[in-house]
Amino acid sequence: MKADLHCHSYYSDGAHSPEYLLDRAISRGITHLALTDHDCVEGGLVLRNSVKPAGLTLIDGVEISALWGTVEVHIVGLCIDPLNPALNEVLTTQQQRRYSRVSEISKAMEKADILGLEHYIKKLPCCAPGRRHISEFLIKSGKYNKVKTAFRQISRGGRFYVPPQWCSLKQAVEAIKIAGGLAILAHPHRYPISKSKMASLLTAFSDVKGDGMEVSYSNLDRHIRDTLGEQCAEAGLWASQGSDFHDQDAHWMDLGRIDGLPESCKKNAIWLHPGWH
């Protein structure tokens, strides 16, 4: 089994179509693929209506942005019903928050004589605009010539930063669960928190009935992966994996380019969960 349970299309902040992801997954020998766009399921619905190639199982997914206190965390939902009304109500609210944030950032940019952000966003195929789209706009506007520099302008402490207004950790997990899905804490070591805070996050996640956490993902040192595997087991969570693929040009995060789960997680792999389907 070669599973990639975390990737993105251009319906959120990926660079490619759902169909492209499907073809790339086949070429990479992936057997189980979950398209987990940020705060939307439109890309997954496209794949639902596509021809299902032999040897590849598609998993309905999503990734919901949430706040744990003041910390932004991402919760992947696997095996969801993408048509569930309660889930879609949460996702619609999340998308509205995204467009409101774009509007506020646009106002800040206009004061710096950078015009046209909202018009640019409206022409994109995405349903959930984010900082990647805004940084790309800044590059295309000619004001910045490096992605990292542009991205820094809209990050915390940046010139055009507007804090996000996401749903709570509990709301994200509940939305996924009510849609019949499994709630997974995405890429845990990327959050800017201490080891003790991470332990508290895993406890809080378990308390709201979260199911699992990503243990293996792209660009991850094996020592960190093994440590995450131990933390996963200690927290009583199921282990998941995914590349977090966005763009073919970011070859270090290609579909399926992950080590897989460590030996310590073979018995608590997410696909062994009773709710996996």
Helices and strands as residue ranges (DSSP letters): E 3-4, H 18-27, E 32-35, H 42-48, E 57-68, E 71-78, H 85-111, H 117-122, H 131-140, H 147-153, E 167-168, H 169-178, E 182-185, G 188-190, H 195-207, E 212-217, H 222-234, E 238-242, G 251-253, G 263-268, G 270-272
